[in-house]
Amino acid sequence: MKTINCREAGFDCDYVVKGETEEEVMKNGGEHAMKVHGMKEEDLTPEMTQKIRGLIRSS
Ligand SMILES: [Zn+2]
């Protein structure tokens, strides 16, 4: 299981994004950020994606 703590991504949010794979957790994280935090597709820049990818934890 891969997880990302939304708070570590810079949001004031206790949500933990989960996925079976790195790709899945990134996809779920993108959906969460857009739905809950009002981010747009164009806000998910390569830099942002890179930063978020570095926050992924494996368990
Ligand atoms: Zn969040």
N, CA, C, O and the ligand as a Tripos MOL2 file, in Angstrom:
@<TRIPOS>MOLECULE
protein
  237   235    60     0     0
PROTEIN
NO_CHARGES

@<TRIPOS>ATOM
      1 N           0.8390   -1.2040    0.0000 N.3       1 MET1
      2 CA          0.0000    0.0000    0.0000 C.3       1 MET1
      3 C           0.8730    1.2520    0.0000 C.2       1 MET1
      4 O           1.8110    1.3750    0.7870 O.2       1 MET1
      5 N           0.5450    2.1690   -0.8920 N.am      2 LYS2
      6 CA          1.2540    3.4590   -0.9570 C.3       2 LYS2
      7 C           0.3390    4.5320   -0.3950 C.2       2 LYS2
      8 O          -0.8600    4.5410   -0.6710 O.2       2 LYS2
      9 N           0.9020    5.4310    0.3900 N.am      3 THR3
     10 CA          0.0890    6.5100    0.9540 C.3       3 THR3
     11 C           0.8200    7.8560    0.8270 C.2       3 THR3
     12 O           2.0470    7.9250    0.7610 O.2       3 THR3
     13 N           0.0050    8.9190    0.7960 N.am      4 ILE4
     14 CA          0.5290   10.2840    0.8610 C.3       4 ILE4
     15 C          -0.3170   11.0240    1.8990 C.2       4 ILE4
     16 O          -1.5460   11.0120    1.8210 O.2       4 ILE4
     17 N           0.3340   11.6630    2.8640 N.am      5 ASN5
     18 CA         -0.3940   12.5080    3.8020 C.3       5 ASN5
     19 C          -0.6300   13.8550    3.1340 C.2       5 ASN5
     20 O           0.3090   14.5580    2.7610 O.2       5 ASN5
     21 N          -1.9090   14.1980    2.9910 N.am      6 CYS6
     22 CA         -2.2560   15.4340    2.2990 C.3       6 CYS6
     23 C          -1.5850   16.6420    2.9760 C.2       6 CYS6
     24 O          -1.1620   17.5780    2.2990 O.2       6 CYS6
     25 N          -1.4930   16.6160    4.2890 N.am      7 ARG7
     26 CA         -0.8900   17.7230    5.0300 C.3       7 ARG7
     27 C           0.5610   17.9790    4.5900 C.2       7 ARG7
     28 O           1.0060   19.1230    4.5000 O.2       7 ARG7
     29 N           1.2710   16.9000    4.3240 N.am      8 GLU8
     30 CA          2.6740   17.0370    3.9020 C.3       8 GLU8
     31 C           2.8000   17.6420    2.5100 C.2       8 GLU8
     32 O           3.8480   18.1640    2.1300 O.2       8 GLU8
     33 N           1.7190   17.5600    1.7710 N.am      9 ALA9
     34 CA          1.7110   18.1510    0.4330 C.3       9 ALA9
     35 C           1.4100   19.6500    0.5030 C.2       9 ALA9
     36 O           1.3680   20.3310   -0.5220 O.2       9 ALA9
     37 N           1.2020   20.1570    1.7210 N.am     10 GLY10
     38 CA          1.0310   21.5960    1.8890 C.3      10 GLY10
     39 C          -0.3950   22.0430    2.1400 C.2      10 GLY10
     40 O          -0.6740   23.2420    2.1740 O.2      10 GLY10
     41 N          -1.3140   21.0760    2.3180 N.am     11 PHE11
     42 CA         -2.7050   21.4420    2.5880 C.3      11 PHE11
     43 C          -3.0210   21.2710    4.0660 C.2      11 PHE11
     44 O          -2.4450   20.4130    4.7340 O.2      11 PHE11
     45 N          -3.9350   22.0860    4.5730 N.am     12 ASP12
     46 CA         -4.3860   21.9530    5.9560 C.3      12 ASP12
     47 C          -5.4970   20.9110    5.9630 C.2      12 ASP12
     48 O          -6.6810   21.2450    5.9930 O.2      12 ASP12
     49 N          -5.0970   19.6550    5.9350 N.am     13 CYS13
     50 CA         -6.0240   18.5630    5.6630 C.3      13 CYS13
     51 C          -5.4530   17.2700    6.2330 C.2      13 CYS13
     52 O          -4.2650   16.9900    6.0660 O.2      13 CYS13
     53 N          -6.2840   16.4830    6.9020 N.am     14 ASP14
     54 CA         -5.8160   15.2400    7.5220 C.3      14 ASP14
     55 C          -6.0520   14.0120    6.6410 C.2      14 ASP14
     56 O          -5.8530   12.8790    7.0780 O.2      14 ASP14
     57 N          -6.4730   14.2460    5.4130 N.am     15 TYR15
     58 CA         -6.7630   13.1310    4.5130 C.3      15 TYR15
     59 C          -5.4800   12.3770    4.1570 C.2      15 TYR15
     60 O          -4.4240   12.9770    3.9580 O.2      15 TYR15
     61 N          -5.5940   11.0690    4.0830 N.am     16 VAL16
     62 CA         -4.4710   10.2470    3.6330 C.3      16 VAL16
     63 C          -4.8760    9.5910    2.3200 C.2      16 VAL16
     64 O          -5.8440    8.8340    2.2570 O.2      16 VAL16
     65 N          -4.1240    9.8930    1.2860 N.am     17 VAL17
     66 CA         -4.3830    9.3250   -0.0370 C.3      17 VAL17
     67 C          -3.7620    7.9360   -0.0920 C.2      17 VAL17
     68 O          -2.6170    7.7380    0.3160 O.2      17 VAL17
     69 N          -4.5290    6.9780   -0.6010 N.am     18 LYS18
     70 CA         -4.0360    5.6050   -0.6520 C.3      18 LYS18
     71 C          -4.1010    5.0400   -2.0590 C.2      18 LYS18
     72 O          -4.9140    5.4680   -2.8780 O.2      18 LYS18
     73 N          -3.2430    4.0820   -2.3270 N.am     19 GLY19
     74 CA         -3.2710    3.3860   -3.6110 C.3      19 GLY19
     75 C          -2.4070    2.1490   -3.5340 C.2      19 GLY19
     76 O          -1.5430    2.0220   -2.6670 O.2      19 GLY19
     77 N          -2.6570    1.2450   -4.4530 N.am     20 GLU20
     78 CA         -1.8850    0.0020   -4.4830 C.3      20 GLU20
     79 C          -0.5030    0.2270   -5.0880 C.2      20 GLU20
     80 O           0.4690   -0.4360   -4.7260 O.2      20 GLU20
     81 N          -0.4400    1.1690   -6.0090 N.am     21 THR21
     82 CA          0.8180    1.4500   -6.7070 C.3      21 THR21
     83 C           1.0920    2.9490   -6.6610 C.2      21 THR21
     84 O           0.2250    3.7450   -6.2990 O.2      21 THR21
     85 N           2.3110    3.3130   -7.0330 N.am     22 GLU22
     86 CA          2.6890    4.7290   -7.0820 C.3      22 GLU22
     87 C           1.7830    5.4980   -8.0530 C.2      22 GLU22
     88 O           1.3540    6.6160   -7.7650 O.2      22 GLU22
     89 N           1.5040    4.8850   -9.1940 N.am     23 GLU23
     90 CA          0.6490    5.5430  -10.1880 C.3      23 GLU23
     91 C          -0.7520    5.7680   -9.6300 C.2      23 GLU23
     92 O          -1.3550    6.8210   -9.8340 O.2      23 GLU23
     93 N          -1.2580    4.7580   -8.9230 N.am     24 GLU24
     94 CA         -2.6140    4.8480   -8.3970 C.3      24 GLU24
     95 C          -2.7160    5.9110   -7.3090 C.2      24 GLU24
     96 O          -3.6840    6.6700   -7.2660 O.2      24 GLU24
     97 N          -1.7210    5.9640   -6.4360 N.am     25 VAL25
     98 CA         -1.7800    6.9520   -5.3590 C.3      25 VAL25
     99 C          -1.6280    8.3720   -5.9190 C.2      25 VAL25
    100 O          -2.2110    9.3130   -5.3810 O.2      25 VAL25
    101 N          -0.8610    8.5280   -6.9790 N.am     26 MET26
    102 CA         -0.7340    9.8370   -7.6270 C.3      26 MET26
    103 C          -2.0550   10.2490   -8.2810 C.2      26 MET26
    104 O          -2.4600   11.4100   -8.2230 O.2      26 MET26
    105 N          -2.7100    9.2770   -8.9000 N.am     27 LYS27
    106 CA         -3.9950    9.5430   -9.5540 C.3      27 LYS27
    107 C          -5.0480    9.9120   -8.5060 C.2      27 LYS27
    108 O          -5.7920   10.8780   -8.6710 O.2      27 LYS27
    109 N          -5.0980    9.1200   -7.4170 N.am     28 ASN28
    110 CA         -6.0580    9.3970   -6.3500 C.3      28 ASN28
    111 C          -5.7700   10.7420   -5.6900 C.2      28 ASN28
    112 O          -6.6870   11.4810   -5.3350 O.2      28 ASN28
    113 N          -4.4920   11.0450   -5.5330 N.am     29 GLY29
    114 CA         -4.1040   12.3260   -4.9380 C.3      29 GLY29
    115 C          -4.5260   13.5010   -5.8060 C.2      29 GLY29
    116 O          -4.9760   14.5310   -5.3040 O.2      29 GLY29
    117 N          -4.3780   13.3350   -7.1000 N.am     30 GLY30
    118 CA         -4.7920   14.3840   -8.0310 C.3      30 GLY30
    119 C          -6.2860   14.6250   -7.9570 C.2      30 GLY30
    120 O          -6.7450   15.7670   -7.9590 O.2      30 GLY30
    121 N          -7.0460   13.5310   -7.8930 N.am     31 GLU31
    122 CA         -8.5070   13.6420   -7.8040 C.3      31 GLU31
    123 C          -8.9280   14.3110   -6.4980 C.2      31 GLU31
    124 O          -9.8220   15.1570   -6.4820 O.2      31 GLU31
    125 N          -8.2730   13.9210   -5.4030 N.am     32 HIS32
    126 CA         -8.5660   14.5210   -4.1020 C.3      32 HIS32
    127 C          -8.2570   16.0210   -4.1190 C.2      32 HIS32
    128 O          -9.0640   16.8310   -3.6630 O.2      32 HIS32
    129 N          -7.1080   16.3770   -4.6380 N.am     33 ALA33
    130 CA         -6.6960   17.7920   -4.6720 C.3      33 ALA33
    131 C          -7.6580   18.6280   -5.5040 C.2      33 ALA33
    132 O          -7.9540   19.7730   -5.1620 O.2      33 ALA33
    133 N          -8.1440   18.0470   -6.6000 N.am     34 MET34
    134 CA         -9.0540   18.7900   -7.4710 C.3      34 MET34
    135 C         -10.4490   18.8980   -6.8500 C.2      34 MET34
    136 O         -11.0820   19.9530   -6.9020 O.2      34 MET34
    137 N         -10.9150   17.7980   -6.2650 N.am     35 LYS35
    138 CA        -12.2750   17.7580   -5.7200 C.3      35 LYS35
    139 C         -12.3830   18.5340   -4.4100 C.2      35 LYS35
    140 O         -13.3260   19.3020   -4.2120 O.2      35 LYS35
    141 N         -11.4190   18.3320   -3.5190 N.am     36 VAL36
    142 CA        -11.5160   18.8970   -2.1710 C.3      36 VAL36
    143 C         -10.8110   20.2470   -2.0550 C.2      36 VAL36
    144 O         -11.2700   21.1250   -1.3240 O.2      36 VAL36
    145 N          -9.7090   20.4180   -2.7660 N.am     37 HIS37
    146 CA         -8.9190   21.6350   -2.6130 C.3      37 HIS37
    147 C          -9.0370   22.5880   -3.7930 C.2      37 HIS37
    148 O          -8.3340   23.5950   -3.8630 O.2      37 HIS37
    149 N          -9.9240   22.2630   -4.7090 N.am     38 GLY38
    150 CA        -10.1960   23.1610   -5.8220 C.3      38 GLY38
    151 C          -9.0270   23.3510   -6.7760 C.2      38 GLY38
    152 O          -8.9700   24.3450   -7.5010 O.2      38 GLY38
    153 N          -8.0920   22.4030   -6.7810 N.am     39 MET39
    154 CA         -6.9870   22.5130   -7.7330 C.3      39 MET39
    155 C          -7.4700   22.1440   -9.1230 C.2      39 MET39
    156 O          -8.4080   21.3660   -9.2960 O.2      39 MET39
    157 N          -6.8090   22.7190  -10.0960 N.am     40 LYS40
    158 CA         -7.1610   22.4220  -11.4770 C.3      40 LYS40
    159 C          -6.0700   21.5670  -12.0980 C.2      40 LYS40
    160 O          -4.9370   21.5090  -11.6210 O.2      40 LYS40
    161 N          -6.4570   20.9140  -13.1700 N.am     41 GLU41
    162 CA         -5.5180   20.0380  -13.8840 C.3      41 GLU41
    163 C          -4.2000   20.7720  -14.1480 C.2      41 GLU41
    164 O          -3.1220   20.1970  -13.9970 O.2      41 GLU41
    165 N          -4.2930   22.0420  -14.5430 N.am     42 GLU42
    166 CA         -3.0800   22.7980  -14.8980 C.3      42 GLU42
    167 C          -2.2520   23.2010  -13.6720 C.2      42 GLU42
    168 O          -1.1030   23.6210  -13.8120 O.2      42 GLU42
    169 N          -2.8340   23.0750  -12.4660 N.am     43 ASP43
    170 CA         -2.0530   23.3510  -11.2430 C.3      43 ASP43
    171 C          -1.1070   22.1940  -10.9280 C.2      43 ASP43
    172 O          -0.1220   22.3620  -10.2090 O.2      43 ASP43
    173 N          -1.4150   21.0330  -11.4670 N.am     44 LEU44
    174 CA         -0.5870   19.8520  -11.2120 C.3      44 LEU44
    175 C           0.5870   19.8370  -12.1910 C.2      44 LEU44
    176 O           0.6480   19.0310  -13.1200 O.2      44 LEU44
    177 N           1.4980   20.7480  -11.9450 N.am     45 THR45
    178 CA          2.6600   20.9170  -12.8120 C.3      45 THR45
    179 C           3.6500   19.7700  -12.6000 C.2      45 THR45
    180 O           3.5480   19.0430  -11.6110 O.2      45 THR45
    181 N           4.5910   19.6040  -13.5030 N.am     46 PRO46
    182 CA          5.6200   18.5800  -13.3030 C.3      46 PRO46
    183 C           6.3780   18.7790  -11.9840 C.2      46 PRO46
    184 O           6.7510   17.8080  -11.3270 O.2      46 PRO46
    185 N           6.6010   20.0330  -11.6040 N.am     47 GLU47
    186 CA          7.3010   20.3240  -10.3450 C.3      47 GLU47
    187 C           6.4750   19.8320   -9.1550 C.2      47 GLU47
    188 O           6.9890   19.2040   -8.2290 O.2      47 GLU47
    189 N           5.1750   20.1410   -9.2130 N.am     48 MET48
    190 CA          4.2490   19.7410   -8.1580 C.3      48 MET48
    191 C           4.1990   18.2110   -8.0810 C.2      48 MET48
    192 O           4.2770   17.6290   -6.9990 O.2      48 MET48
    193 N           4.0690   17.5850   -9.2260 N.am     49 THR49
    194 CA          4.0000   16.1330   -9.2920 C.3      49 THR49
    195 C           5.2660   15.5060   -8.7070 C.2      49 THR49
    196 O           5.2100   14.5260   -7.9640 O.2      49 THR49
    197 N           6.4000   16.0950   -9.0590 N.am     50 GLN50
    198 CA          7.6940   15.6210   -8.5650 C.3      50 GLN50
    199 C           7.7460   15.7010   -7.0420 C.2      50 GLN50
    200 O           8.1920   14.7720   -6.3690 O.2      50 GLN50
    201 N           7.2820   16.8300   -6.5180 N.am     51 LYS51
    202 CA          7.2940   17.0690   -5.0720 C.3      51 LYS51
    203 C           6.3940   16.0590   -4.3580 C.2      51 LYS51
    204 O           6.7860   15.4680   -3.3520 O.2      51 LYS51
    205 N           5.1900   15.8710   -4.8870 N.am     52 ILE52
    206 CA          4.2340   14.9430   -4.2840 C.3      52 ILE52
    207 C           4.7710   13.5140   -4.3300 C.2      52 ILE52
    208 O           4.6320   12.7490   -3.3750 O.2      52 ILE52
    209 N           5.3860   13.1750   -5.4560 N.am     53 ARG53
    210 CA          5.9460   11.8220   -5.6250 C.3      53 ARG53
    211 C           6.9650   11.5150   -4.5160 C.2      53 ARG53
    212 O           7.0840   10.3790   -4.0570 O.2      53 ARG53
    213 N           7.6900   12.5530   -4.1050 N.am     54 GLY54
    214 CA          8.6830   12.3960   -3.0400 C.3      54 GLY54
    215 C           8.0780   12.1700   -1.6610 C.2      54 GLY54
    216 O           8.7800   11.8100   -0.7160 O.2      54 GLY54
    217 N           6.7560   12.3850   -1.5520 N.am     55 LEU55
    218 CA          6.0760   12.2280   -0.2510 C.3      55 LEU55
    219 C           5.4390   10.8510   -0.0870 C.2      55 LEU55
    220 O           4.9040   10.5310    0.9740 O.2      55 LEU55
    221 N           5.4980   10.0450   -1.1350 N.am     56 ILE56
    222 CA          4.8560    8.7350   -1.0940 C.3      56 ILE56
    223 C           5.5490    7.8270   -0.0710 C.2      56 ILE56
    224 O           6.7740    7.7070   -0.0500 O.2      56 ILE56
    225 N           4.7420    7.2010    0.7650 N.am     57 ARG57
    226 CA          5.2610    6.2260    1.7200 C.3      57 ARG57
    227 C           4.7560    4.8420    1.3500 C.2      57 ARG57
    228 O           3.6400    4.6810    0.8560 O.2      57 ARG57
    229 N           5.5800    3.8670    1.5930 N.am     58 SER58
    230 CA          5.1750    2.4880    1.3170 C.3      58 SER58
    231 C           4.9340    1.7650    2.6270 C.2      58 SER58
    232 O           5.6690    1.9490    3.5970 O.2      58 SER58
    233 N           3.9050    0.9480    2.6450 N.am     59 SER59
    234 CA          3.6590    0.1350    3.8510 C.3      59 SER59
    235 C           3.1000   -1.2100    3.4370 C.2      59 SER59
    236 O           2.8200   -2.0510    4.2900 O.2      59 SER59
    237 ZN         -6.5630   17.0830    1.3190 Zn       60 ZN60
@<TRIPOS>BOND
     1     1     2 1
     2     2     3 1
     3     3     4 2
     4     3     5 am
     5     5     6 1
     6     6     7 1
     7     7     8 2
     8     7     9 am
     9     9    10 1
    10    10    11 1
    11    11    12 2
    12    11    13 am
    13    13    14 1
    14    14    15 1
    15    15    16 2
    16    15    17 am
    17    17    18 1
    18    18    19 1
    19    19    20 2
    20    19    21 am
    21    21    22 1
    22    22    23 1
    23    23    24 2
    24    23    25 am
    25    25    26 1
    26    26    27 1
    27    27    28 2
    28    27    29 am
    29    29    30 1
    30    30    31 1
    31    31    32 2
    32    31    33 am
    33    33    34 1
    34    34    35 1
    35    35    36 2
    36    35    37 am
    37    37    38 1
    38    38    39 1
    39    39    40 2
    40    39    41 am
    41    41    42 1
    42    42    43 1
    43    43    44 2
    44    43    45 am
    45    45    46 1
    46    46    47 1
    47    47    48 2
    48    47    49 am
    49    49    50 1
    50    50    51 1
    51    51    52 2
    52    51    53 am
    53    53    54 1
    54    54    55 1
    55    55    56 2
    56    55    57 am
    57    57    58 1
    58    58    59 1
    59    59    60 2
    60    59    61 am
    61    61    62 1
    62    62    63 1
    63    63    64 2
    64    63    65 am
    65    65    66 1
    66    66    67 1
    67    67    68 2
    68    67    69 am
    69    69    70 1
    70    70    71 1
    71    71    72 2
    72    71    73 am
    73    73    74 1
    74    74    75 1
    75    75    76 2
    76    75    77 am
    77    77    78 1
    78    78    79 1
    79    79    80 2
    80    79    81 am
    81    81    82 1
    82    82    83 1
    83    83    84 2
    84    83    85 am
    85    85    86 1
    86    86    87 1
    87    87    88 2
    88    87    89 am
    89    89    90 1
    90    90    91 1
    91    91    92 2
    92    91    93 am
    93    93    94 1
    94    94    95 1
    95    95    96 2
    96    95    97 am
    97    97    98 1
    98    98    99 1
    99    99   100 2
   100    99   101 am
   101   101   102 1
   102   102   103 1
   103   103   104 2
   104   103   105 am
   105   105   106 1
   106   106   107 1
   107   107   108 2
   108   107   109 am
   109   109   110 1
   110   110   111 1
   111   111   112 2
   112   111   113 am
   113   113   114 1
   114   114   115 1
   115   115   116 2
   116   115   117 am
   117   117   118 1
   118   118   119 1
   119   119   120 2
   120   119   121 am
   121   121   122 1
   122   122   123 1
   123   123   124 2
   124   123   125 am
   125   125   126 1
   126   126   127 1
   127   127   128 2
   128   127   129 am
   129   129   130 1
   130   130   131 1
   131   131   132 2
   132   131   133 am
   133   133   134 1
   134   134   135 1
   135   135   136 2
   136   135   137 am
   137   137   138 1
   138   138   139 1
   139   139   140 2
   140   139   141 am
   141   141   142 1
   142   142   143 1
   143   143   144 2
   144   143   145 am
   145   145   146 1
   146   146   147 1
   147   147   148 2
   148   147   149 am
   149   149   150 1
   150   150   151 1
   151   151   152 2
   152   151   153 am
   153   153   154 1
   154   154   155 1
   155   155   156 2
   156   155   157 am
   157   157   158 1
   158   158   159 1
   159   159   160 2
   160   159   161 am
   161   161   162 1
   162   162   163 1
   163   163   164 2
   164   163   165 am
   165   165   166 1
   166   166   167 1
   167   167   168 2
   168   167   169 am
   169   169   170 1
   170   170   171 1
   171   171   172 2
   172   171   173 am
   173   173   174 1
   174   174   175 1
   175   175   176 2
   176   175   177 am
   177   177   178 1
   178   178   179 1
   179   179   180 2
   180   179   181 am
   181   181   182 1
   182   182   183 1
   183   183   184 2
   184   183   185 am
   185   185   186 1
   186   186   187 1
   187   187   188 2
   188   187   189 am
   189   189   190 1
   190   190   191 1
   191   191   192 2
   192   191   193 am
   193   193   194 1
   194   194   195 1
   195   195   196 2
   196   195   197 am
   197   197   198 1
   198   198   199 1
   199   199   200 2
   200   199   201 am
   201   201   202 1
   202   202   203 1
   203   203   204 2
   204   203   205 am
   205   205   206 1
   206   206   207 1
   207   207   208 2
   208   207   209 am
   209   209   210 1
   210   210   211 1
   211   211   212 2
   212   211   213 am
   213   213   214 1
   214   214   215 1
   215   215   216 2
   216   215   217 am
   217   217   218 1
   218   218   219 1
   219   219   220 2
   220   219   221 am
   221   221   222 1
   222   222   223 1
   223   223   224 2
   224   223   225 am
   225   225   226 1
   226   226   227 1
   227   227   228 2
   228   227   229 am
   229   229   230 1
   230   230   231 1
   231   231   232 2
   232   231   233 am
   233   233   234 1
   234   234   235 1
   235   235   236 2
@<TRIPOS>SUBSTRUCTURE
     1 MET1         2 RESIDUE 1 A MET
     2 LYS2         6 RESIDUE 1 A LYS
     3 THR3        10 RESIDUE 1 A THR
     4 ILE4        14 RESIDUE 1 A ILE
     5 ASN5        18 RESIDUE 1 A ASN
     6 CYS6        22 RESIDUE 1 A CYS
     7 ARG7        26 RESIDUE 1 A ARG
     8 GLU8        30 RESIDUE 1 A GLU
     9 ALA9        34 RESIDUE 1 A ALA
    10 GLY10       38 RESIDUE 1 A GLY
    11 PHE11       42 RESIDUE 1 A PHE
    12 ASP12       46 RESIDUE 1 A ASP
    13 CYS13       50 RESIDUE 1 A CYS
    14 ASP14       54 RESIDUE 1 A ASP
    15 TYR15       58 RESIDUE 1 A TYR
    16 VAL16       62 RESIDUE 1 A VAL
    17 VAL17       66 RESIDUE 1 A VAL
    18 LYS18       70 RESIDUE 1 A LYS
    19 GLY19       74 RESIDUE 1 A GLY
    20 GLU20       78 RESIDUE 1 A GLU
    21 THR21       82 RESIDUE 1 A THR
    22 GLU22       86 RESIDUE 1 A GLU
    23 GLU23       90 RESIDUE 1 A GLU
    24 GLU24       94 RESIDUE 1 A GLU
    25 VAL25       98 RESIDUE 1 A VAL
    26 MET26      102 RESIDUE 1 A MET
    27 LYS27      106 RESIDUE 1 A LYS
    28 ASN28      110 RESIDUE 1 A ASN
    29 GLY29      114 RESIDUE 1 A GLY
    30 GLY30      118 RESIDUE 1 A GLY
    31 GLU31      122 RESIDUE 1 A GLU
    32 HIS32      126 RESIDUE 1 A HIS
    33 ALA33      130 RESIDUE 1 A ALA
    34 MET34      134 RESIDUE 1 A MET
    35 LYS35      138 RESIDUE 1 A LYS
    36 VAL36      142 RESIDUE 1 A VAL
    37 HIS37      146 RESIDUE 1 A HIS
    38 GLY38      150 RESIDUE 1 A GLY
    39 MET39      154 RESIDUE 1 A MET
    40 LYS40      158 RESIDUE 1 A LYS
    41 GLU41      162 RESIDUE 1 A GLU
    42 GLU42      166 RESIDUE 1 A GLU
    43 ASP43      170 RESIDUE 1 A ASP
    44 LEU44      174 RESIDUE 1 A LEU
    45 THR45      178 RESIDUE 1 A THR
    46 PRO46      182 RESIDUE 1 A PRO
    47 GLU47      186 RESIDUE 1 A GLU
    48 MET48      190 RESIDUE 1 A MET
    49 THR49      194 RESIDUE 1 A THR
    50 GLN50      198 RESIDUE 1 A GLN
    51 LYS51      202 RESIDUE 1 A LYS
    52 ILE52      206 RESIDUE 1 A ILE
    53 ARG53      210 RESIDUE 1 A ARG
    54 GLY54      214 RESIDUE 1 A GLY
    55 LEU55      218 RESIDUE 1 A LEU
    56 ILE56      222 RESIDUE 1 A ILE
    57 ARG57      226 RESIDUE 1 A ARG
    58 SER58      230 RESIDUE 1 A SER
    59 SER59      234 RESIDUE 1 A SER
    60 ZN60       237 GROUP 0 **** ****
